[in-house]
Amino acid sequence: MFRVMLLGALLAFISHAQTAQQLAPAASVQVDFTTHVQPILQARCYTCHGEQLQLRKLRLDRRVDAIRGGESGIPAIVPGESANSLLIRYVSGIDPEVVMPPEGDRLTADEIGLLRAWIDQGAAYPGGSADELSSESVRPASGRSSERSSEHSSDHWAFQPVRRPRVPRVGDTEWVRNPIDAFVLAKLEQRGWKPSGPAKPRALLRRLYLDLIGLPPTLEEQAALLNAPSPENFDRLVDDLLRRPGYGERWARHWLDLVRYAETNGYERDAAKPHVWRYRDYVIRALNGDKRYDQFIVEQLAGDEVDDVSPETLVALGYNRLGPWDDEPADFAQDRFDQLDDIVTTTSQVFLGMTLGCARCHNHKFDPLTARDYYSMVAIFDGLVRPQTGRTEHDLPLGSRLELDELAAIESRIAPLQQHIEVLKKSHWPAFLRSGKSELDEESIKAFLADAGQRTPEQERLVKRNRGRLKSEAAKNLPEELKSQIAGLEEAIAPLRESMPDLSRGYFLHEPSPEPPPTHLLLRGSAHNRGPETSPAVPVVLASTQPHFPDARQTSLRRLTLARWIANPENPLTARVIVNRVWQHHFGEGLVRTPSNFGKIGELPTHPELLDWLASWFMENGWSLKKLHRLILTSNSYRMSKQWNAVYGGEDPESRLLWRVPYTRLEVEAVRDSMLAVTGRLNRKMYGPSMLPRISEAALEGHSDPDKIWKPSPEDEASRRTIYAFIKRSMVIPMLEVLDLCDTTRSTAKRTVTSVAPQALTLFNGDFVNEQARYFAERLVWEVGLDPEKQIERAYLLAFARPPTPLEQGRMTAFLSREAAAWIAEPSGRPRDPAMARRHASGQMCRVILNLNEFVYTD
């Protein structure tokens, strides 16, 4: 017996020695849990052994649980003894039957070394308490808490309730037109700085027009205001511009960037989304009508669940369906969750300024957002279904609830009759195939005649490929008896169809059942690795109590519950996020410069008190975007000049303290629309199906079917505002793409602004710009004749809302003379008309003006 015990001890000693030799050496540094260990456990372990899920009953985010171990009873961590810790054995691959993590890359030797050193140094967790949670945990493992964890609800500014701060006192009270100015000036005065002087009237005039409606002022509009350019008259101009239809067209494009709007699905076939342009029109109308922003949110998330369902609310619901869609995915189950991820990720970024999508595969690395938070949001949208037949998408009827119920009742009566017709037609197929009249090949005929359950894979392929052809052939050879039966059924259907309400069609997902399927937490985001079931809920860190998800009616009502929670004044993020977005588009940067990320790695607000004051004011003033615009645009902060101050610029080159208004380049839509406006070719037609501008043959050459992929609209139709241009994901209009159109596959909070050579080539040599330059020249000749001085003055007033300086006048006059002389001197075999030379020179001058830097900046 003693020998057996001795042998066992010896073998254990040898095994321990061998294990120690195989392990990666422990790190030689003092290891800190938060800095060194938690990132490893969070990325590789917590998904299966963290706060939400404990496979094998093992939990690693709390020291007491890690020491206790899982269902085997063996400690995962033995403080001071890394070689005896199960965690180290498994991640090192010593145990051939258990290797962790089970998926993805193995831990590196350095990572294992850090874990070993941490355990050997005592395996300390933050706070020193054996039961203390790591900073990853948010709520107890037993379930979702109805209260926010104090650890996560008290520190980060964006998770705090919105409170209206006191307007600060300032020294220069005369500069303050409204509270915005007081908040801006207070920060400047703390440094002993002064705001930049006021913008010149012409500069401010052009800035307001381009910011609000995306078009330069006409000559008449310039004269009307510049005759009496008082602050009060500029206030009235703001009101006038906000009432114009162009406001909705300009600002709708900002929203379309956020919601990843495009008119095709992307991927290989990139099919068009039927009637998706109605959503674009909905946004324009909503902004022009100053729809309350809280209502705007509810209609887009749950337009089918509101009490007063209408065509408008159903079109708004198209928001959920705007993203890319793969009509033939390799993995249908995974693709389903990719579609849900698109909705959840976009919703969290657009309305809440949160990157919840980062918690799809594991808890968020920086924010207190867990994988359970993410999948609880997925559960809210999981009942939505895409209407489709194979690769083909379908639109849906638009109407009131009464109209839709009436339509459904009629369709339910038509369906069995139509089904009977199809059965009758199909019953003729075997006889027709045996008759010898079919033009199908012999193998295909055999495939159709074979029993459906006995067909070979090749026969299934033949049946699938030839079903449509057989259906057409057989329909032309129906026996008279069948024809008579079918005719009788069709006669019964005809009056039913005539009684159907005549409804328009829209593009949106629908929820066909009030009972959505169960939603599971997916381990590592894989649809084939399901974890525990999750219930609908909102992120715990943002809710002191979870919203009540009511009993279902025709739908689950989950999205309506979410939308109302987002649009609730108690939500700490919603108002802050939208007022920051509006500020961004007026000042080039938001008060928070990461407009879709208010989380812990997002930028802090430059003026937190101003942000909260604006958010509070916005909600108290009916969630009105137009009122918010007016407040901002009537402030002296907005009306400052862009004059540079070398001292201030040395300390604050980006003007984060708002000591001046920064230069911001116009988006491509405003650039193109401005060209059409100054040349007189702009077609102001609003709404309806999109137009397709002409694209060069060279741009189409790379596509497999260049003759069909793009059918350009007539020139007059193509001269509509750019927001009405057809946006195809696989082939963006070249001018739009080169001038930094947003990424159409995901939410874009702020467009990238590049300066690359193709932009200069497009604007100087592109067909569109050269064509507009010719129209511009024709307009100048029509309005002021061939007088060079008058042409130059008129061109500058139209393009820049100012007359040329004497230096510009002189240089342009000389340019016109040179261009005319050069054109006359070109060999042509016959004398050239001086009047035609002047017209040619005018076109070249207009091309130069449309390419000046000033044209693509507000002022």
Buried (B, 14 or more C-beta within 10 A) or exposed (E): EEEEEEEEEEEEEEEEEEBEEEBBEBBEEEBBBEEBBBEBBBBBBBBBBBBBBBBEEBBBBBBEBBBBBBEEEBBBBBBEBBBBBBBBBBBBBBEEEEBBBEEEEBBEEEBBBBBBBBBBBEBBBBEEEEEBBBBBBBBEBEEBEEEBBEEBBEEBBBBEEBEBBEBBEBEEEEBBBBBBBBBBBBBBBEEEBBBBEBBEBBBBBBBBBBBBBBBBBBEEBBEBBBEEBEEEBBBEBBEBBBEBBBBBBBBBBBBBBBBBBBBBBBBEEBBBBBBBBBBBBBBBBBBBEBBBBBBBBBBBBBBBBBEEBBBBBBBBBBBBBBBBBBBEBEEEEBBBBBBBBBBBBBBBBBBBBBBBBBBBBBBBBEBBBBBBBBBBBBBBBBBBEBBEEEEEBEBBBBBBBEBBEBBEEBBEEBEEBEEBBEEBBEEBBEEBBEEEEBEBEEEBBBBBEBEEEEBEEEBEEBBEEBEEEBEEBBEEEBEEEBEEBBEEBEEEBEEBEEEBEEBEEBBBBBBEEBEBEEBBBBBBBBBEBEBEEBBBBBBBBBBEEBBEBEEBEBBBBBBBBBBBBBBEBEBBBBBBBBBBBBBBBBBBBBBBBBBBBBBBEBBBBBBBBBBBBBBBBBBEEEBBBBBBBBBBBBBBBBBBBBEEBEEBEEEBEEBBBBBBBEEBBBBBBBBBBBBBBBBBBBBEEBBEBBBBBBBEEEBBEEBEEBEEBBEEBEEEBBBBBBBBBBBBBBBBBBBBBBBBBBEBEBBBBBBEEEEEEEBEEBBBEBBBBBBBBBBBBBBBBEEBEBEBEEBBBBBBBBBBBBBBEEEBBEEBBEBBBEBBEEBBEEEEEEEBEEEEBBBBBBBBBBBBBBBBEEBBBBB
